[in-house]
């Protein structure tokens, strides 16, 4: 495998060469029922069980490809004093915590990396702080193990997320610093956080951005990604004089399981995709819009029947596999709720996802996917290279309760071109 880890992502399914992960830690354990909703969770997780499941997931990926942990990458760049000073200054400004940030700036890079993710206790040294119900001055990054959202690889650049919720803004800041300053990457970025015009309206998260082909992006537009953010990206493509197709899928704002496009649509193989059929293929009020950018201008904007039809017109003829099976929408709804459509591809026709969604897994098996477990892969009992097509299953009883799946928990930085 190449030692070059600069970003190169021209598809969702090319053979994975490197991925960034973040193991859920004390930041998740520091959540309590009263602040779960504010932390964007509907419930608190059993961290011991979640870590057991996560170990299967990360252990399998460790056997398959090169993996990096965010905490280690952050620690690496904090060794540089000028980077350390700059990121702490930005966090202080972003979160209005100058005194607190000053109190941790002398810590070594490893400890500082931990605290910037796990949170820093509030010093109850004033009456206002004493009466404050919050335990943390610098809030834990409860959602950071869902690596996909704060940054996303598009071609040879990284798009830094413009997070929809304040509680996640530091995630994007950390990923921006990693990609700008870590010697492994040293990538150019798109960063809508630096835009002043329409700053409040622009929001975009990685769960909504899928690279279907080098010249085709799929973008969900809903609760976490706005039309203004998509317009921002289009303007960037115009300045680069890129020929780019953008297929925008409107998403419902409720229920919360429709939070991102990858919760209802993911790519599995050169000719197969996973869909939550009622939204992606059914007749409904949510538009699919095809935008073509060419020669520095928006050439066309038009409505399509659905994503699958739009992709077929562009030469990608995909067979949809139904999340939850084909027989009962009640089952489709249940399995979609627990990230049944959220698969992460590590090679064409080879994916990883939650085994708890049994009807979805059965449907994949009917369409040619062998079923193996992440535990078997991580323990070296099974080699994914021995399979033409496979789905690697994680137990997922607890991780799924966090509101995301295997794609959500990965930030791929490099894939082989198809």
N, C-alpha and C positions, 0 to 999 in steps of 0.2 A: 504493500500500500504506500502511496505517495506520502511524503512528509509535508507536503504543501497543504495547509489548511485554510488558505484564503477562500473566501466564499465562492461557491459555484453551484447554483441550484437552478437547473433548467427544466425540471419536471418534479412531480410529486412521487415518482416511482423508480427513478434511476437508482442503481446500486449505491447504497449509503456508504460513504467513506469517513464521515465524521459527524458527530452530533453532540450538542450540549444538553446536559441534564441537571436537575437539582433535586437531590434527595430531600423529602420533607423532614424537617427537624423541629427544634424547639419553637420555631415561629408558629407551627401548627398546634403544638402542645400548649402554647400560651393563650389559646383561644378559650373563651367560656361562652355559655349559652347566651348571655346578655349581649355580647358583641359579635356573635356569629353572623347575624344579618348585616351588620355594618361592614364585616369583613368579606361579604358577598357569599357567605355560606348559608344554607338553609338548616344546617345542623353542625354540631361539632364532631370531629373524627376521633376514633380510637387510634391513637398514633402508633401503638404497638402493632396492631393488625395492619394498619396502612403501610407501615414500614416493612412488614413481612411480605406484603403483596408487591411493594415497590422493589424489594430486593429481587424478586422473580423477574420483574420487568427490566430493571437495570442490569441484572446479571445476564439475562438473555442477550441484551444489546451489547454487553461487554464481549460476548463470544462472537458477535456478528460483525462489529465495527469498532472504530476508535471512538471512545466516549470521553467527554470532559465534564467536570463538575463545576458549576458556576462559582461556588465558594472558593475553589482553588484558583480559578482564573482571576477572580476579584482580588484574592490575596496576592497573586503575582504582580498585578499592576500597582497595588498599594505599596509595594517595595520602592517604587519611584517617588521620591519626596514631592516633586512638583505635581505629579498626578494625584497623590494623596491629598495635598493641600487644595487642589482644584476641586476634586470631587466632594470633599467635606464642605468647602465653601458653597458649592451648588446645592448640597443637601440642606445646609443651614438656611440658605435663601428660600429654597423650595418649601421647607417645612417650618420655617420660622422658629428654629431651635438653636440659636447661636450659642447660648450658654451651655447647652447639653452637648453640642458637637465639639465645643472647645474642651469639654471634660474627657473626651475619648481620643483626642487627636494624637496623644503620646503613646497609645497602645501599639503593639507590634502588628504587622500586617495580617497575620492569621487571626488574631483575636478581633481586630477591627473588622475584618471581613465577616466574621460570625455575627458581630453585633449589628452591622448594617443590614443584615438579613433577619436576624432573630429578634431585634428590637433592643431598646435601651430604657431601663426603668426611669420613671419620672422622679426627680428630686423634689420631694414635697416640702420645699423650703419657703413657700409663701402661702398665705391663707387661701388664695385662689387655687393653687395647685393642691393644697391639702384637701380642699372640698371637691376637687375634680375626681370623678369616678374612674377615670382612666388610670391604669397601672403604668402605662408606658408613655414616655415623652416622645421617643422615636418609635413609632409603631412597628410591630413585627410585620414582615411581608408574608402574610398568611397564604397568598395565592401563588407564590413564586415557583412552586414545583410544577405549575402549569406554564412551562417555559415558552410555549409557542407565542404568547400574546405580546410580550414586551419588545420583541424584535422578530423580524421575519426576513428570510433570505430570498431575494429576487434576482436571478441572474448572478452577476458578480458584485452586487451591492446588498447592503442590509438596510431595510426600512425599520426605523426605530418607532415603536408603538407610541401613539398619542392616546394614553389610557383614558377610558371613559369615567373612571372613578379615582378620586384623590388617593385612596388607600393603596393604589397600585402605581403611582407615578414614579416612586423611587426605583421600581423594577426596571422601567424604561431607561432611567438615568444610568443605572449600573450597567445595563447591556450596551448602552451607547459608549460608555467609557471602555468596556472590555473590547469592543470592536475597533475603537479608535486607537487604543494604546497597547493592547496585548500583541507581542511580536508574532504570535502564531497566526494572527488574522490581518491586522493593519488594513482594514477595508474602508472603502468609501461608503458613506451612508446617505440615505434620505432621512431627514429628521424634521418632521412637521412641528416638533416642539419649539423650533427656532423661529416659526412664523408668527408674526404679530397680527397680521390681517386675518380676521375671522377665527382668531385663536380658540375661542370658546366653542365654536361650531365644529371645528376639526377634531375628529376622534377616529382612531383606527387601531384594531388589535389583530394579532396574527391568526387567531382562529377563523377569521373572516377572509384570509388571503391564501388562495391555492394556486400554485404554478402548474397549470395543466400542460403547457408546452412552452418552449422558449418565447414564443410570440403570443401566448394566451394566458391571461390571468383571470381567475374566478374570484370575485369579491362579494361577500355578503354585506348587505346594507340593512342595519337594524339598530338594536339597542346600543351596540358597542362600536359600530363603524358608520360614519355619516357620509352623506352625499358630498359635503364640502371636502372631506378627506380624500375621497376618490377623485374629485376635481383637482386637488393638490397633486396627487400622483400623476394624473393625466398631464398636467402642466410640466412636471419633471420629465416625463417621456417626450413631450414636445421639444423641450430644450435639448434633449439628447438626440433628437431626430430619430427616435425609435419607431419601428413599425410594430404596433402592439394592439392586440384585441383584448378588450376587457369585457367580461360577461358579468354583469351585476345581478345578484339575486336579492330581491327584497325579502326580508325576514319579519315575522311577527315579533312584537316586543314582549309578548307573553304566550305561553309559559316560559319560565327561565331556562328550560332545556333547549330552547331555540336561540340561545345567546349568541352563537356563531354559526357560520356556514358549515364548518366541519362537524357540527352536531347533526346535520341532516344530509350531508353529501361529502364523500371522500373517494379518492381514486385508488383502485386496487391493482390494476394491471393495464397493459397497453390497450386492452379492449373491454375492461370491466370497471364498474364503479359501484359504490354502495350508496343507496338512496333511502331516505325516509319518504316513501312514495306519496302520502297524502299532500305533502308540501311541494316536493320537487316535480312530481308527475301528475298530480291531481288538478282539477279545475278549482282555482281559488283566486283571491283578490291580489296575490303577491306577484308582482311583475318580474320577468326576466328581461334584462335590457343589454343589448350588444352595442358596444362602443368601439369604433375602429379609429386609432390614431396613426396617421401616416403623413410624412413630409412636413412635420412640424405643425400639424393642425388636426382638429377633430373632423375626420372624414364623414362618418355616419354615426347616428344614434338611433336605434330601432328596437322595438319590442319583439322578443322571440317567444315561441310556445313554452319552452322550458330549457334548462341547461343542457340536457341530453341532445335535444334537437339543435340547439345553437352550436354545440361542439361537433355534431355530425356535419353541419354545413362547412365547418372549418377543417374537415378531414379526420376528425377523431370520432370514430363510430364505436360507441360504448354500449355494452350490455348492462342494464341496471340489475343489481341484486338487491332485494328488498330487506331492509332492516325489519326484523320481527317476522319475516316470512310473508307469504302472499295471501293467507287465508282470513286473517282476523285483524282489523284495525286496532282493536283493543290491545292485542299483543304487540302490534307495531308501536303503539303509543307508549306502552310500558317499557319496551326495550330501548326505544329512542330516548326516553327519560334518563336511562342509565347508560348513555353514551354508546348505544348499540350501533350507530352509524359512524362512530369516530375511530377509524382505523389508521394506523401509521404503517406506511410501506417502507421496507428496507431493501427491496429489490422488486423488479417487475413480477407480480403474482405472489409476492411473499410479504405478509403483513402481520402486525401484532395488534391485539385488542382484547376486550374483556370476554372471558369465557362464560360469565354469568348470563349473557344474552343468548340463551340456548337455541331459540328459534332462528336467530340471525346466523349463528354458527352452523346450524343444520342446513340453512339455505346456502351458505357458502360451500359447504361440503357437497351439496347437490350440483354446484357449479364448478367442481373440479379442485377445490382446495382441500388438501389433507389437513387434519387437525392434530396439532402437537401442543404440548404445554411449555410455557416459559420455564417452569421448574426443570423439565427434562433438558431443555436447551442450556440453561444456566449451569446445570450440573454436568454437562458434557455427555449426557446419555443419548442425545439426539443431535445430529448435524443438519442444519437447515440447507446446506449445500446438497444433501442427498434427495431433496424434493424439487420437483418442477414448479409446484404451486403449494403454498401452505399458509395456514393461519396459526400463529403462535398465540396461545390463550393465557391471559393473566387471570388469577382468581377474581380479583376486583370487587369483592363485596363491600369493602370500606373505601377504597380509592374513588370508586364511582360516586360515592356520596358527596365528594368534593365538587362535583359538577363538571367533570371532564374525563377524557379518555386518553388513549395512548398517543394520539396525535397532539393533544393538548400538552402532554408532558415532555415533548421533544422540541428541540430547536436545531434542525439539521443545518449544517454549514457547507457540506460538500457532498455531491453525488456525481457518479459517472454519467456522462451524457448517454442517452438512449441511442 
